[in-house]
Amino acid sequence: MPKVMIVEDDCGVRDVVGIALEYEGMDVEAVRSGEAALDLLGPSHPFDLLILDVMLPGIDGIELCRQVRARDNVPIIMLTARDDETSVVVGLEVGADDYVTKPFSTRQLASRVRANLRRRRLDAQTAGQKLAFPGLVVDVSRRQVWVRDRLVRLTPTEFDILMILATQPGRVLHRGQILRQLRDAEFTGGARTIDTHIGHLRKKVEEDPRNPRYIRTEPGIGYRFGEDLELAPQA
């Protein structure tokens, strides 16, 4: 049973989210402050995922995320106001894996939680592995991509971008995060060139590039690989 911590000072939101996740079969611990969350976190109380509100009394959600990430790689979902784009970007910068804007439906949040838990269970970087999605197979060791049973030719940068996104399904990645990971692969372009490469990549892997199934735009933030696409590692 996945164990999830909710850090939210609004008791109404806390209760509704807690009930919804318990209904999904999760073990939920809810606290109202960052200090209380830090007191609970540790080897003796491992959690599979954290949900943090940005606006918390005392230690806010951004600082809490920063402190947690310094010692743990547990998935973190931030809860933000709909018009608070700055908090979203900063949260992703300090280590959050995903975000949900208020107001949100519990169904939407539960879907994001499941996607992040699923990603945590999978080590998609294993040598020789294939990543299989509906209509799309990525052969990691051979650096080949098959779309609807047809081999497509990607440039090295396009393949690297696809790998960055496909190994983290459901996670929002802003251009700076993608750029930093590409620079590890000796990429020399700028952040805005990411958009150009994404455009070319969509033309090669998407059935309808204007309505992408795999590589989806997160307006004002960056990109997300479809969270509803089940990743099924193959030998």
N, C-alpha and C positions, 0 to 999 in steps of 0.2 A: 504494500500500500504506500503510494508516494506521500511524503511528508512535506507540507507546504506551510510557510509562515507568511501571515498577512501583517503588514505594519501600516496602520491607518488610524488616525485620531478621530475620525468620524465614526461613531459607534453604529450608525445606520448602515453605512457602506460596509463596515467591518462584518456586521452580522449577515447581511445579504450575500456578500462574497463567500463568507465562511460556509453558510448553508448550501450555496450552489456547488462549491467544491466538494463538500462532504457528500452531497448527492451523487457526485461523479466518482465517489469511492476513494477520496483522498483524506488523509489525516491532517487536520488543520489546527495550527496554533496561531492565535490572533493577539497582537499587542498594539498599544496606542502610541508608542514613542520609539525613536531610534535607540535611546539608552536601554530600554527594555529588550529590544531586539538583540543588541550586542551582548547583553547579559545571558541570553539564551543560546546564542551561537557558540559552537565549540565542538570538539571531538565527541563529547558525551551526549550532545544533542544535534546530530547531523540532520540537515534538511535537504530535500531534493530540489526545492525552488523557493524563491522569495518574491513577494509582491510588495513593493514599497511605494507609498504615496510620496510625491515630491514635497508637499507642504506639510511638514511635521513640526511639532513643538520641540524646542531644543535642537538636537542634531537633525537637520533636514534630510530629505530622501537622497539628495545628491551626495552629501557628505557621508551618509550611511552607506550608500553604494560604494563610494571610494574606499571606505574602511573595510567593508566586507570583501571587496575584490582584492585588496592587498593580501588577504590571507586565505581566500577560498575561491574556487571556480564555480560555485553553485549558480545556476541560472537565475537571473534577476529581471523581473518585469516591473517597469515604472508606471505609476498612475499619474497622469498629468492633465492640466486643463486643456481644453480643445485649442485655445489660441496661444498656448505657451510653447512655441516652437523652440525657443532658446533652451528651455529645460530639457526638451527631448534630445537636442543635439549634445548638450553638456552631459546628460545622463548616459548617452551612448558612448561619449568620449571617455568617461570615467569607468566604464565597464558594464553598463546595463546591456542585457541581451535583447530586450524588446520593450515596447511601451504600449499602453492603451489610454486613449483620451476620454476624459469625463465629459458628458455622461456616457456610460457604456452599458451594454446588455451583459448579463451574467453569462449568456451563451457565447458571446464574443470572447469574453475573458477566459472562459473555460477552454475554448478552442485554442487560444494562445498558450495557455498553460500546458495543454496536452502536447502541442507542437514542440514546446521547449523541453518538456520531459522526454519526449521521443528523441529529440536531438541529443540530449544528454546520454541516452543509452547507447548511442551509436558512435563508434570510432570510425568515422568515414575516411580517415587518413591512412588506413592500413595498406601496406604495400601490396600491389597485385589485386586490389579490390575493384569491383565494378559497382557503380551506383546506378540502380535501376529505378526509374520513375515511369509512370504511364506514358508510353510513346517516346521515352528518352533514356538512353543508356550511356553512361560515361565509363570508359575503360581507363582507370587511373594510370596503370603502369605503362600502357601503350599510348596514352594521351590521344585516344580516339573517341569520337562521339557518334552515336547512332541515333538517328531521329526517324521514328516510324519504320524501323528495320532498314534504313538507308544510311550509309556512312557519309558524314558531312565533313568538309575540310575547314578547320578553324585555324586562325593564326595563333601563335604561342600566347599572345596577350589575351585573345578571346577565350582560349581554353583556360587560362589562369583565372580570368574573371568568372567563368562558369563554375570552376572548381570552388572558388571562394564562396560563391552564393549557394551552390548545390550542396555543399557539405554543411551548410547551416540553414536548412529549410525553415522558413517562418521568421528568421531573424532579420530585423531592419539594419542595413549597413549604409551609413552615409558615405559620400564620395571619398572623404578623407580616410576612412577606415579601409576602403577598398584600395585606395592609392598606397597606403602604407604597406599593405600585404603584397601588393604588386611590386613595390620597390625591393622587397626581399627577393623577388624573382628578376631583378635588374630592369624593371620598367623605368623609363625616363620621362614619361609624359606628365601632364598636370592633371589636377582634379577634374576639370571640365572635359578633358579628353575622354574621361570615363564614359560620358554620355554618348560620345561618338562610337566607342567600342561596343557599348550596350546596344546601340542601334543596329550595328552590323551583326552582332551576335543574334539578336532577335530575328533578323531576316533569314538566318540560317537554321535556327532551331524552333522557331514558333510557327504554327500553322497560319496564324493571323497576327503579324507583328503589331498591328494597331490595337489588338485585344489580347495581350500576352497571357499565356497560361503559366509559364515557368518564371520568367524574369519580370517582376511587377514593379511599377514605380510607386514609391511612397512620396506623395507630393511635398515639396519643400525640404525633404530629408535625404532620400537616396533610393535604394532598391531593396527588394525582398524576394527571395525565391519562394514560390507558392507553398504556404504552410499546410494546405490541404492535400499535397502530393506526398504519398507515403514513400519514404525512402526504404528500399529493400536491398541491403548489401548482398552481393553475390560473390562467390569465389571465382 
